[in-house]
Amino acid sequence: MSGYIPCCEWINMLDIRKGDTLLVSSDIQRLLFSAVKHADSFSPSILIDMLQKKLSASGTLLFPTFNWDFCNGIPFSYYNTPCMTGTLGREALRREDFKRSLHPIYSFAVWGRGQKHICGMENKSAFGGDSPFAYLHHCGKNLIIDIAMRRCFTFAHYVEERMGVPYRYMKTFTAEYFGSSGESQIRSYSMFVRNLDKAVETLIDPLGDDMARDGFLERKKINGIVFSTLSFSDFSVFAERDILENKAGKLCRYDGQNA
């Protein structure tokens, strides 16, 4: 156990406070392996419990439960469509204290003070001004566990839609939708998608590096695993500046960017 910090201790080393609105983006495979190796009492549900305790009832906890099948015309079921975005999202959907938000592509499992509001949103645009991403922009924080920002920071697309970047465009998807009460309807939802003609390559990590350098993103290495915390509103400032002054050069690469 020499040098190993138990989960009940490292949770208190993170920039998470009572009353925060916290979205967790993660790959916890190495976290679980390390806990097993050191005989530490740890599981996805235990981590969720610890985060809830840290935030208290005045806080809000979210996990991404995204699924892109709707984009291919496959029906969405509020209860049965699986989470494609990680262990913690799947675990949260199994728990009775979490509810799922309504968008069939970009949904979240939500607990706490903001649950009713977020899970009542009927946004058609995945990243629109009436979406959970907009809610996070105004009051949210992101905890990123052992995963690169380019692989998990979907919030960047909210900023891109808000700024009307030229390498994405709005696309509508239509399929059958089974709601929380079991009703079935044909519904249409939209998403600000990559323009494939411009060969877009996601970056994002350089913006995270800039934020860390300037003190707006905190990185801590615990048990060999990097935990990062940042404010979504702070990220928006950096991303908007990059779009306006640098043609989004730290968000992505795309054909015609330097024309």
N, C-alpha and C positions, 0 to 999 in steps of 0.2 A: 504493500500500500504506500510505500515511500514516494512522496512527491505527488501522489494522486489526490485530487480534491473531490470529495463526494458531492453528488448532485444537490443535496440539501444545503451545501455551503456555496457552490458556485452560482446557484440561482440568485444569491444575494450580492454577487459581484457585478451583475449586469445593470445597465442603466434602465431599469424598469421600476416604476413608482406606483404607489397607490393612486387609483383613479385614471391611469393611462388608458388610452385606446390603442391596443397593440395587435398588429398583424404579425404572425409568425411564418416565416419562409424558411424551409429547412430540408436538410438531408441528414437524418439522425442515425444512419447505419453505423458510422464510426463511434458515435456517442453511445449507442447500445452495446457495441462490441467492447468498448473500453469499460463500461459499467460491469458487464459480465466478467471480464478479465480480472477486475478488482473486487468482485463479490459485492458490488454496490447495489442496493435495492433501487431498481430503476426500471421504468417501462414507459411507453407513450402516454398511458393514462396517468401515471404518477407525475410526469412532466407537466401535463395539462393541469392537474390538481395544484401543483406548485405555482404555476403561472397565475391561476385563479386566486390563490391565497395572496400572492404578491400584489396583484391588482386590486383586490377586495371587491366587494359588491358594487362599488362606485366606478369600477373600471369596465372595459369592454375588451373581449378577447376574440380574435378572428383567425381562422385558418382557411387557406384557399382550397376549394373543392371543385376546381375547374374540370370541365369535360367538353371536348370539342366535337363529339359525335353529331350534335345538332347541326353543325356546319355541313355534314354529309347527308342531311335529310333523315337521320335516325331520331325517333321520338325521344323526348326528354321526359323522365319521370322524377317528380320532386323527391320521392322516397327511394327509388330504385336505381336511378342513374348513378354510377359509381364515381368517386373522386379519382382523378388521374394525377393528382399533384401531391403525393406523399403520404407517409404513414400517419402523421398527426391529423391531417384532414380526414382520412378514413376513420381514424379512431374517434374524432369529434362527432362525425355523423352517426356513430353507433351509440352515442351517449344521449340520455334524455334531457340533459341540461343545455344542449346546443340545439339551435334551429338553423335551417338552411335559408339563405336568401334566394330570390326568385329567378334571376337570370339563368337561362338554360346552358349558357356557355361559361360565363364567369360568375359562379356562385361562391358563397363563403359559408362556412359553419361559424355561427356567432353565439357568444355567451355574454351575459352581463347587461349593464345599464343601456347600451345602445342596441340591444338585440331586437326589440320590437320595431324600432325605427328602421334599422337596416333591412330587416327581413320583411318589411312592408313596402320596400321600394319596388316600383314597377317600371324601372328604366328599360327602354327598348335598346338604346345604344349601350354596349358593354362598358364603354369608358366615358359616358356622357356626364353632363353637369348634375344629373339627378341620380347618379350611380353610387354604389359604395366607395368607389375610388375617389369621387368628389368629397364624400364624407371624410375619408382618410386624409385627403389634402388639407382639410381645415383643422383636424384635431388628432391625426393619427401618428403613430410611431411604428417602425418596422424593426423586428428582431430577426436577423438572418443568421442561421446556424449552419456552418460548414458547407456553404454553397456559394458559387460566384454570382454576383448581381446579374450578369447577363443571362443566367439560367433561371432567375426567379423574379426579377423586378418588373412585373407586369404593369405596375403603376406608371412606368415611363410612357406607356401607350396612351394613358389618360392625358399626360402633358402634351404628347404629340397631337392628339385630337384637339385639345384645347387651343393649341397654337397653329393648327392647320398645316402641318408639315407637308411638303410636296411628294414625299416618297411613300405615303400611305393614302388610302382612300376609303370611303364608306361603302360597305357591302352588306346587303340584306340576305338573311338566311331564313328559310321557312320550313317548318316541320310540325309534327304533332306534339302537343304539350300536355302532359298529365300533371295537374296541379295538386296542391296539398290536400284538397278534399276529394280527389279522385276524378274530377271532371276532365274531359278531353276536349281540346280545341286545336285548330290549326292556327299557329301563331307565327309572326315574323319578328325577328330581332336583328339588330345591326351591329357591326363591328368595324372599327377602323383598322383595316388590314394592310399588310405589306403590298406594295406595287411590285409584282414579280418582274415587270419590265425593267425595273431599276436595280435588280439584284441586291436587295438590302441585306446587309450583314450587321447583326446586333452587336454592340460593344458594351455600353453602360458602365463597365468597370472603371474606365478612366475618370468618369465623374465621381464615382465613389472614392477614388484615390484623391481627387481634388478636395472633396468634402472632408476626408480624414486629415489631409495636410492642413486645412484651415480650421479644424476643430469642430466640424459639424457632423462627423461620423466617428463613433467610438468603436475601436476594434480591441478585443481582448482575446488572448490565446490562453485557453484553459484546458489542461490535459491534452495538449497538442491540437486542439480544435479551436477554430476562429469563430467568435461570436461578434456580430456587428449590430449596432443600433443607430438609427438615424430618424429624423423627423421627415415626414413626407412633404411638409411645407418647405423645409430647407432644401430638399432635393429639387422641388419645383423651381426654386430660385436659380439653382445651378443649371438645371436642364433648359429653362427658358432662355437664360443667357447664352448657353451653348447653341441653341437653335437660332437665336437672333444675330449673334456675333460670329459664330463659327460654323454655320450651316449644319448644325447638329453633328459635328465631327467627332465628338466624344460619346454621343449616343449610338451612332451607327456609321456604316459606310454604304454608299449607294452610287450607282451610275449617274453621272452628271453633277455630282456634289460640288466639284470644283470649277464647274463651267461659269 
